[in-house]
């Protein structure tokens, strides 16, 4: 029931320093499970926008294996949700041409994590998901999903960080922020766009209560609060 949500690390462009800080806070709260909320890999070589053909998928899988193996040294359970960047692999290979279990074995040969073809999972009263939709307004998509599915929602995919209520005021929607290093994401660096700046973030769900993490928050205070 208590989990650390790390959204779209975009391995090998993940921000190890930020992720380590999030893990440190989670450990203070005795959190023993981790959810990767989609886009574990960047798969820029298969990008439909500005692909970099110099990128090699084998290198990403090797980095992903090291990433998962390191997480497994800390957490008893790891669940990897599917994201749209994993979908790049499936689209290039052709849907139904490769099982998700085989795709998982390419980067998790030691079977330390669970990999699901679903884009969401439930943690108590919360849905953690990598939705189809995005918005420039932080919390907007998560709050709309909370309204539709009648539950609290932590959403990835939008590259924003924020919290909003659904229209009923009963449920919360959280945009988790990302665990990648925005300065290393090529498709952002190469072309100007009107999307909001990418914001880093992570979310801890502990006893049904959300703790939002980003680089501007006092993580030491959060650790002290989680220990109580």
Secondary structure, 3 states (H helix, E strand, C coil): CCEEEECCCCECCECHHHHHHHHHHHHHCCCCEEEECCCCECCHHHCCCCCCCCCCHHHHHHHHHHHHHHHHCCCCEEEECCCHHHHHHHHHHCCCCCCHHHHHHHHCCCCCCEECCCCEEEECCEEEECCCCCCCCCCHHHHHHHHHHCCEEEECCCCCEEEEECCCCCCEEEEECECECHHHCHHHHCCCCCCCCCCECEEEEECCEEEEECCCCCHHHHHHHHHC
